[in-house]
């Protein structure tokens, strides 16, 4: 389900929290469509049970898009579509 990404010996997995009518989420989704080597599971906060609660508990707010980065057991929550794109672009090479 999750694509393993290795960065300097660090193992990372991703999840993108989003909802369909969010224009900033669409920006990130358009980027992901151009980078097929990155498999980022999508979590819709309005249609997937528990997704909004997980986003709020983990990231502290329900703002989307939000990229959940799990790096060797440590979780980081990244907001802002352009930051997410820049981060994933760097990982994709």
FENTA-V511366 format. One record per residue. N is the residue number from 1. PHI is phi in degrees with one decimal (* if undefined). BURIAL is 1 if it has 16 or more other ideal C-beta (glycine too) atoms within 10 Angstrom, else 0. Layout:
# FENTA-V511366
n & phi & burial
N & PHI & BURIAL
N & PHI & BURIAL
This chain:
# FENTA-V511366
n & phi & burial
1 & * & 0
2 & -107.4 & 0
3 & -82.8 & 0
4 & -82.4 & 0
5 & -122.3 & 1
6 & -109.7 & 0
7 & -133.2 & 0
8 & 56.8 & 0
9 & 85.5 & 0
10 & -94.1 & 0
11 & -97.7 & 0
12 & -130.8 & 1
13 & -129.9 & 1
14 & -133.1 & 1
15 & -142.2 & 1
16 & -109.7 & 1
17 & -87.4 & 1
18 & -159.8 & 1
19 & -142.7 & 1
20 & -62.6 & 0
21 & -93.1 & 0
22 & -78.8 & 1
23 & -65.4 & 0
24 & -73.4 & 1
25 & -65.0 & 1
26 & -61.1 & 0
27 & -59.2 & 0
28 & -67.0 & 1
29 & -63.5 & 1
30 & -62.2 & 0
31 & -62.4 & 1
32 & -60.8 & 1
33 & -64.9 & 0
34 & -89.2 & 0
35 & -126.3 & 0
36 & -66.0 & 0
37 & -71.5 & 0
38 & -96.2 & 0
39 & -103.4 & 0
40 & -115.3 & 1
41 & -60.6 & 0
42 & -101.5 & 1
43 & -123.2 & 1
44 & -82.9 & 0
45 & -71.6 & 1
46 & -100.6 & 0
47 & -110.3 & 0
48 & -98.5 & 0
49 & -57.6 & 0
50 & 88.9 & 0
51 & -66.3 & 1
52 & -65.8 & 1
53 & -62.7 & 0
54 & -63.3 & 0
55 & -62.6 & 1
56 & -65.2 & 0
57 & -68.5 & 0
58 & -82.4 & 0
59 & -95.7 & 1
60 & 88.8 & 0
61 & -157.5 & 0
62 & -105.2 & 0
63 & -69.2 & 1
64 & -126.4 & 1
65 & -73.9 & 1
66 & -140.3 & 1
67 & -98.5 & 1
68 & -90.8 & 1
69 & -112.3 & 1
70 & -106.6 & 0
71 & -117.1 & 0
72 & 49.2 & 0
73 & 89.5 & 0
74 & -100.9 & 0
75 & -107.0 & 0
76 & -123.7 & 0
77 & -113.1 & 0
78 & -114.9 & 1
79 & -105.8 & 1
80 & 79.0 & 0
81 & -58.3 & 1
82 & -68.4 & 0
83 & -66.3 & 0
84 & -61.8 & 1
85 & -62.0 & 1
86 & -61.3 & 0
87 & -63.5 & 1
88 & -68.7 & 1
89 & -62.6 & 0
90 & -65.0 & 0
91 & -72.2 & 1
92 & -73.1 & 0
93 & 83.4 & 0
